[in-house]
Every structure is written in C-alpha cells, then in structure tokens.
Amino acid sequence: MQKVYFDSAATTQLRPEVIDRMITVLREDYGNPSSTHGFGRSAKNHIEQARKNIAKYLGVKASEIIFTSGGTEADNLALNSAVRDLGVKHIITSKIEHHAVLHTVQEIQANTDISVSYVNIQSNGSIDYGHLEDLLKNSSEKTLVSLMHVNNEVGTILNIQKVGSFCKQYEALFHSDMVQSIGHLDVNLNELDVDFTAVSAHKFHGPKGVGFAYIRKNSGLKPLIYGGEQERGYRGGTEGVHNIVGMDEALRLSYEHMDEEKAYISNLKQYFVDQLKENIEGVKFNANCCDLEHSTYTLINVCLPISQEKAGILLFQLDIKGIACSKGSACQSGSGKGSHVLTEILSEEDMLKPSVRFSFSKFNTKEEVDYVVSVLKEFMQD
C-alpha cells in the first residue's frame, strides 16, 4: 500500500540533519544546563547559542527569545500575563483563532473582569480590518489584540503590518500566534509592531515538545511557570537541550532553503489545485486557500460534493489507502465537533459536506498528488 503524508500543518517530518544533531547532543552533552561544572556549561552553551541563532533569523535580541514546550504554552504565557501583569482589560481576537488562544481567552474572561471583542470574519477567511480599527478606536481600556499570522485550517494570511500599525496607533498590545508562519515565511519581527509571538518547532521539521515565545524587551510580562531561574526567570524547569538544539537546526535549514522550498511546494500546491478542478466536479476551495497570493503555500482546504452518508467514512477510506490528511485541525480531530473556523466562513449548505485539509512539505511529490486525486475520484464514483 502506498503511504502519503499530506498533514504537515499538524506536524512535520523531521529533517535528517535535525535528527543527527539531536542525537549528538543526547549522546555527548547530557549535563544539566544549570550545573556549574563542565558538563553543565557545555549544555548551557548549546542553549544560549541556539537562542542567539534564532534571534538572528528573526531580527531580534537574544534576550527576547524564551524557550517553551511549544506554541500553546507561548500563547498562554502572553495572554495570561498580559491580563495579570500588564493591566489589559480588553482583548480583541477572532473566532477563527487556534484553540490555544480561543480557549485561553475564554478561561481568562470567565475568571476576570476583562471584556472580549471578536473582529468580524469575511467569507474569504480574512478579518474585517475596518471593524478591527473601529474596535480599537472605541476601546477606552488597555487593549490586547490577538490574531494569528497564518490560519492553521484554511491558510489565510493576516496583513500583520496593517494590524501592527493599528495597534501602535491606538496604543494596544499585539500578540500573534505565528505557529504556521515561522519557518515558512521570511519574518523579521524587528520590522513588525508585534509585542508577543508563539512558535512551535514541529511545524518546520523540528522536534515536538519545544517552541519559543518572542517577548518584546521591557514589555513587563512575567512568568507563567515558576521554579528555578531558567529562561531568565520566565520559565522554571530544566531545559530540554536536545530539543532546543533540534529547533535551532530546523529553523536554520528552513531559512537557508526557504526560497527554493517555497517555490517547490507552491508549484506542488498549484498542481494539486489544478488536478482537483480537473478531476473532481463540484469541488470548492474554502476561504482563499487556492489563491497563492493571499494564503499560505503549505495547505489547501477543500469542500467535496459528497453525500452526508459517505462523508462520515471519507477520512477512514483515505486512511485505509495510506493517505494522511485532516478534517479541520489535528488539535480538534478527536472532539467530534465541526471546525469552528469553517463554521464562521461557510454556508449552511457547505457545512453539511465534508471539508478536508491537505498540507504539504518539501518531502511531497506530484506522484503523491496524482495518487490522492485518483483515490478521491474513485471514492466519489462508487
């Protein structure tokens, strides 16, 4: 049976170079980074060199990079501390954010006196920028805007420069979940009016269980996890040196090969779109996902003209054929609920049809696209 992995928005395959570097560190540099002897100093050096490297890729200071367990922890750190420590009384976000943001905001709202506003979403998956400006203009309290850079389900790209400019103009803080963009788009945080970001290594061919938060210098943000003085006091706990080194290596390779890999994957995405249009009558592309100018090159989200009876077994049948993809995001695949993102942008009629996210990496091929399209075509004709 052929095996095809089209679920890289959920997690990516590790690059061989990342595995090799992690194994070397696991084997040779096993000291506790907080220890003062040579073994500890060697491990600590790996961490601080990785911090400097990552900061250089993103155009920021090393002291502004705080290592975390991933994007979810980084989102929680920024949102919770902004309310607890920075005096934020109003959060502006959207209903198509990742649940790491949405559920955190809901929990904060349930336990504090903050107010929450949701910016309107257009049918193409973009936020209503005019509505966002109105919300900021009419906010009389200290405000935090939290909007993701690239949507993880439909791939819509936020005009992050415009949002940052709004936030600066109206003296609001700006947090952006960049889990789907860092490592895929050339992002220089120093050129953006962003105060906090969340990043996860396993989205750009690094290991799971590690990421980082960018926290703008002198922001006043305080720890979410207390314990030792690791991570400049922001996050107590012994660091996973091998994971941090693996993330550093993955991000280095992502920036080094970004242009060529973006061109290759963009071409693959366009080929997939063309093959679906040619072979699957009635296929629809949710939001702007087939538009390479306004959505990420790494995924498509398609609505298939399949009856409700067959829709329930679609992913099961694809899995039997060795095809990995997602219905909505992997983070909610076990919930039994429909996609909260698609609920906001699709018609009631299209919500009754199955929507599937296919997401790509440098490891995919046109032959794999042909196989997936043939399986879909056969399934729909049965």
C-alpha positions as CSV (number, residue, x, y, z in Angstrom):
1,M,0.0,0.0,0.0
2,Q,1.3,3.4,-0.9
3,K,1.7,5.8,2.0
4,V,1.2,9.6,1.5
5,Y,1.6,12.2,4.3
6,F,-0.4,15.3,3.5
7,D,-0.8,16.5,7.1
8,S,2.2,18.8,7.6
9,A,0.1,21.5,9.2
10,A,-0.5,19.1,12.0
11,T,3.2,18.1,12.4
12,T,6.1,17.8,10.0
13,Q,8.6,15.0,9.3
14,L,12.0,15.8,11.0
15,R,14.8,16.7,8.7
16,P,17.6,14.1,8.8
17,E,20.1,16.8,9.8
18,V,17.9,17.7,12.8
19,I,17.9,14.1,14.0
20,D,21.6,13.8,13.6
21,R,22.3,16.9,15.6
22,M,19.9,16.0,18.4
23,I,21.4,12.5,18.7
24,T,24.9,14.0,19.0
25,V,23.7,16.3,21.8
26,L,21.8,13.5,23.6
27,R,24.9,11.3,23.4
28,E,27.6,13.8,24.3
29,D,26.1,16.8,26.1
30,Y,23.9,15.3,28.8
31,G,24.8,17.7,31.6
32,N,22.2,19.8,33.4
33,P,22.4,23.3,31.9
34,S,22.1,24.8,35.4
35,S,25.1,22.9,36.7
36,T,28.4,24.9,37.0
37,H,30.8,22.1,36.0
38,G,32.0,21.5,32.5
39,F,29.2,19.1,31.5
40,G,26.6,21.7,32.6
41,R,28.4,24.6,30.9
42,S,28.6,22.7,27.6
43,A,24.9,22.1,27.7
44,K,24.2,25.7,28.6
45,N,26.3,26.9,25.8
46,H,24.2,24.9,23.3
47,I,21.1,26.7,24.6
48,E,22.5,30.2,24.5
49,Q,24.0,29.7,21.1
50,A,20.6,28.4,19.8
51,R,18.9,31.5,21.4
52,K,21.3,33.8,19.6
53,N,20.8,32.0,16.3
54,I,17.0,32.1,16.4
55,A,17.1,35.7,17.4
56,K,19.4,36.5,14.4
57,Y,17.0,34.7,12.0
58,L,14.1,36.8,13.3
59,G,15.9,40.1,13.6
60,V,15.5,40.5,17.4
61,K,17.6,40.4,20.5
62,A,18.5,37.0,22.1
63,S,17.1,38.2,25.4
64,E,13.6,38.4,23.7
65,I,13.5,34.7,22.9
66,I,12.1,32.4,25.7
67,F,12.1,28.7,25.1
68,T,8.8,26.9,25.9
69,S,7.2,23.5,25.3
70,G,5.6,24.8,22.2
71,G,3.1,27.3,20.7
72,T,0.3,26.6,23.2
73,E,2.4,27.4,26.2
74,A,3.8,30.5,24.5
75,D,0.2,31.7,23.7
76,N,-0.8,31.1,27.4
77,L,2.2,33.0,28.7
78,A,1.4,36.1,26.6
79,L,-2.3,36.2,27.2
80,N,-2.4,35.3,30.9
81,S,0.4,37.6,31.8
82,A,-0.9,40.5,29.8
83,V,-4.1,40.5,31.8
84,R,-2.5,39.6,35.2
85,D,0.6,41.8,35.0
86,L,0.2,44.5,32.3
87,G,-3.3,45.8,33.1
88,V,-5.0,44.6,30.0
89,K,-8.8,44.9,30.4
90,H,-10.0,44.3,26.8
91,I,-8.9,41.6,24.4
92,I,-9.7,41.7,20.7
93,T,-9.4,38.5,18.9
94,S,-11.3,36.4,16.3
95,K,-13.5,33.3,16.3
96,I,-11.1,31.5,13.9
97,E,-8.1,31.6,16.1
98,H,-6.4,28.4,17.2
99,H,-7.9,26.9,20.4
100,A,-4.7,27.7,22.2
101,V,-5.8,31.3,22.0
102,L,-9.6,31.0,22.0
103,H,-9.9,28.6,25.0
104,T,-7.3,30.7,26.9
105,V,-9.2,33.9,26.3
106,Q,-12.5,32.2,27.3
107,E,-10.9,31.0,30.5
108,I,-9.5,34.4,31.3
109,Q,-12.9,36.0,30.7
110,A,-14.6,33.5,33.0
111,N,-12.3,34.3,35.8
112,T,-11.6,38.0,35.5
113,D,-13.5,41.2,34.7
114,I,-12.0,41.7,31.2
115,S,-14.1,42.2,28.1
116,V,-13.6,40.4,24.9
117,S,-14.5,41.6,21.4
118,Y,-14.4,39.4,18.2
119,V,-13.5,41.0,15.0
120,N,-15.8,40.2,12.1
121,I,-14.6,37.5,9.6
122,Q,-15.2,37.7,5.9
123,S,-16.2,34.7,3.7
124,N,-12.7,34.5,2.3
125,G,-11.3,33.9,5.8
126,S,-9.8,37.4,6.2
127,I,-10.6,39.6,9.1
128,D,-12.6,42.8,8.6
129,Y,-9.8,45.3,9.0
130,G,-12.2,48.2,9.2
131,H,-14.1,46.5,12.0
132,L,-10.8,45.9,13.8
133,E,-9.9,49.6,13.6
134,D,-13.4,50.6,14.9
135,L,-12.9,48.2,17.9
136,L,-9.6,49.7,18.7
137,K,-10.8,53.3,18.2
138,N,-13.7,52.8,20.5
139,S,-11.8,50.9,23.2
140,S,-11.3,53.1,26.3
141,E,-9.4,50.4,28.3
142,K,-5.9,48.9,27.9
143,T,-6.3,46.5,25.0
144,L,-4.5,43.5,23.7
145,V,-5.1,42.3,20.1
146,S,-4.5,38.6,19.5
147,L,-4.7,37.5,15.8
148,M,-2.8,34.6,14.2
149,H,-0.5,35.3,11.3
150,V,-1.5,32.2,9.2
151,N,-4.7,30.4,9.8
152,N,-3.9,26.7,10.5
153,E,-7.1,25.4,8.8
154,V,-7.6,27.5,5.7
155,G,-4.2,29.2,5.3
156,T,-5.4,32.8,5.2
157,I,-2.5,35.2,5.8
158,L,-3.1,38.2,8.1
159,N,-1.8,41.6,7.0
160,I,0.3,41.7,10.1
161,Q,1.9,45.0,9.1
162,K,-1.5,46.7,9.0
163,V,-2.7,45.2,12.3
164,G,0.6,46.1,14.0
165,S,0.2,49.7,12.7
166,F,-3.3,49.9,14.1
167,C,-2.2,48.6,17.4
168,K,0.6,51.2,17.6
169,Q,-1.7,54.0,16.6
170,Y,-4.2,53.1,19.3
171,E,-1.6,52.1,21.9
172,A,-2.7,48.5,22.1
173,L,-0.5,45.5,22.7
174,F,-0.3,43.0,19.8
175,H,0.1,39.2,20.2
176,S,0.2,36.9,17.2
177,D,0.3,33.1,17.1
178,M,2.9,32.5,14.4
179,V,3.0,28.7,14.6
180,Q,2.1,28.3,10.9
181,S,4.3,31.1,9.5
182,I,7.7,31.0,11.2
183,G,9.9,28.6,9.2
184,H,7.7,29.0,6.1
185,L,7.7,32.8,5.6
186,D,10.6,35.2,5.9
187,V,9.6,37.0,9.1
188,N,11.6,39.8,10.6
189,L,10.0,40.6,13.9
190,N,12.1,43.8,14.3
191,E,10.2,45.2,11.3
192,L,6.8,44.5,12.8
193,D,4.9,46.2,15.6
194,V,4.3,42.9,17.4
195,D,4.8,42.5,21.1
196,F,4.5,38.8,21.6
197,T,4.5,35.7,19.4
198,A,4.2,31.9,19.7
199,V,6.2,29.5,17.7
200,S,6.4,25.7,17.6
201,A,9.4,23.7,16.2
202,H,7.4,20.7,15.0
203,K,5.7,22.8,12.3
204,F,9.0,23.4,10.4
205,H,10.7,20.0,10.6
206,G,11.9,20.2,14.1
207,P,11.1,18.1,17.2
208,K,7.8,18.1,19.1
209,G,7.6,19.4,22.7
210,V,9.6,22.6,22.1
211,G,9.0,26.1,20.8
212,F,9.5,29.7,21.9
213,A,7.8,32.9,22.8
214,Y,9.1,36.2,21.5
215,I,8.6,38.8,24.2
216,R,9.5,42.4,23.3
217,K,12.1,43.8,25.6
218,N,10.8,45.7,28.6
219,S,7.3,44.6,28.0
220,G,6.7,43.8,31.7
221,L,5.5,40.3,31.0
222,K,6.0,37.9,34.0
223,P,6.4,34.1,34.3
224,L,3.6,31.6,33.8
225,I,5.7,28.7,35.3
226,Y,7.6,29.3,38.5
227,G,10.5,27.2,39.8
228,G,14.2,27.8,39.0
229,E,15.7,30.8,37.2
230,Q,15.8,29.1,33.8
231,E,14.8,31.2,30.8
232,R,15.7,34.4,32.6
233,G,13.1,33.5,35.2
234,Y,10.2,33.3,32.7
235,R,10.0,29.5,32.8
236,G,11.3,27.4,35.6
237,G,12.3,23.8,34.8
238,T,15.4,22.1,33.3
239,E,15.6,22.8,29.6
240,G,15.5,20.0,27.0
241,V,18.8,20.8,25.4
242,H,18.4,18.3,22.5
243,N,15.0,19.7,21.6
244,I,16.2,23.3,21.7
245,V,19.3,22.4,19.5
246,G,17.0,20.5,17.2
247,M,14.7,23.5,16.8
248,D,17.7,25.8,16.1
249,E,18.9,23.4,13.4
250,A,15.4,23.1,11.8
251,L,14.9,26.9,11.7
252,R,18.4,27.4,10.3
253,L,17.7,25.0,7.5
254,S,14.3,26.5,6.9
255,Y,15.7,30.0,6.4
256,E,18.6,28.6,4.4
257,H,16.4,26.8,1.9
258,M,13.3,28.9,2.2
259,D,13.2,30.3,-1.4
260,E,13.8,27.0,-3.2
261,E,11.4,25.0,-0.9
262,K,8.7,27.7,-1.1
263,A,8.9,27.6,-4.9
264,Y,8.8,23.8,-5.0
265,I,5.9,23.5,-2.6
266,S,4.0,26.4,-4.2
267,N,4.2,24.6,-7.5
268,L,3.0,21.4,-5.9
269,K,0.0,23.2,-4.3
270,Q,-0.9,24.7,-7.7
271,Y,-0.7,21.3,-9.3
272,F,-2.9,19.8,-6.6
273,V,-5.5,22.6,-7.1
274,D,-5.4,22.1,-10.9
275,Q,-5.8,18.3,-10.6
276,L,-8.7,18.6,-8.2
277,K,-10.5,21.1,-10.5
278,E,-10.0,18.8,-13.5
279,N,-11.0,15.6,-11.9
280,I,-13.5,16.4,-9.1
281,E,-16.6,18.1,-10.4
282,G,-18.1,20.5,-7.9
283,V,-15.0,20.7,-5.7
284,K,-14.8,24.0,-3.7
285,F,-11.8,25.6,-2.1
286,N,-12.6,27.1,1.3
287,A,-11.6,30.7,2.0
288,N,-8.8,31.9,-0.3
289,C,-6.8,28.7,0.1
290,C,-6.3,28.2,-3.7
291,D,-5.0,31.7,-4.1
292,L,-1.2,31.7,-3.7
293,E,-1.1,35.4,-3.2
294,H,-3.5,35.6,-0.2
295,S,-2.9,32.2,1.5
296,T,0.0,30.1,2.7
297,Y,1.6,27.9,0.1
298,T,1.6,25.0,2.5
299,L,-2.0,23.9,2.5
300,I,-5.4,23.7,0.8
301,N,-8.8,23.1,2.4
302,V,-11.4,21.6,0.1
303,C,-15.1,21.1,0.3
304,L,-16.1,18.0,-1.5
305,P,-19.5,17.3,-3.1
306,I,-20.2,14.1,-1.2
307,S,-23.4,13.0,0.4
308,Q,-23.7,13.0,4.2
309,E,-23.8,9.2,4.3
310,K,-20.5,8.9,2.5
311,A,-18.9,11.9,4.2
312,G,-18.7,10.1,7.5
313,I,-16.3,7.4,6.1
314,L,-14.2,9.7,3.9
315,L,-11.2,10.1,6.2
316,F,-11.4,6.4,7.2
317,Q,-11.3,5.4,3.5
318,L,-8.4,7.7,2.8
319,D,-6.6,6.3,5.8
320,I,-7.1,2.7,4.5
321,K,-5.5,3.9,1.3
322,G,-2.5,5.1,3.2
323,I,-3.4,8.8,2.9
324,A,-2.9,11.1,5.9
325,C,-4.8,14.4,6.0
326,S,-7.1,16.3,8.4
327,K,-10.7,17.2,8.8
328,G,-10.2,20.6,10.3
329,S,-7.1,20.8,12.5
330,A,-5.5,17.8,14.2
331,C,-5.9,19.6,17.6
332,Q,-9.6,19.1,17.4
333,S,-9.9,15.8,15.4
334,G,-11.0,13.8,18.4
335,S,-13.6,16.3,19.6
336,G,-16.4,15.1,17.4
337,K,-17.3,18.7,16.6
338,G,-17.2,20.5,13.3
339,S,-14.5,23.0,12.6
340,H,-15.0,26.3,14.4
341,V,-13.1,28.0,11.6
342,L,-15.3,26.7,8.8
343,T,-18.4,27.4,10.8
344,E,-17.5,31.1,10.6
345,I,-17.0,31.2,6.8
346,L,-19.0,28.5,5.1
347,S,-22.7,28.5,4.2
348,E,-25.0,26.1,6.0
349,E,-25.2,24.0,2.8
350,D,-21.4,23.6,2.5
351,M,-21.1,22.8,6.2
352,L,-23.1,19.6,5.5
353,K,-20.4,18.5,3.1
354,P,-17.0,17.2,4.2
355,S,-14.1,19.6,4.1
356,V,-10.6,18.2,4.1
357,R,-7.3,19.9,4.8
358,F,-4.3,18.7,2.7
359,S,-1.0,20.2,3.9
360,F,2.4,19.8,2.2
361,S,6.2,19.9,2.8
362,K,9.4,19.5,0.8
363,F,9.1,15.7,1.1
364,N,5.9,15.5,-1.0
365,T,5.7,14.8,-4.8
366,K,3.4,15.3,-7.7
367,E,3.1,11.5,-7.9
368,E,1.6,11.6,-4.4
369,V,-0.9,14.2,-5.6
370,D,-1.9,12.1,-8.5
371,Y,-2.5,9.1,-6.2
372,V,-4.6,11.1,-3.8
373,V,-6.7,12.6,-6.6
374,S,-7.3,9.2,-8.1
375,V,-8.4,7.8,-4.7
376,L,-10.8,10.7,-4.2
377,K,-12.2,10.3,-7.7
378,E,-12.7,6.5,-7.2
379,F,-14.4,7.1,-3.8
380,M,-16.8,9.6,-5.2
381,Q,-17.8,7.4,-8.2
382,D,-18.6,4.3,-6.1
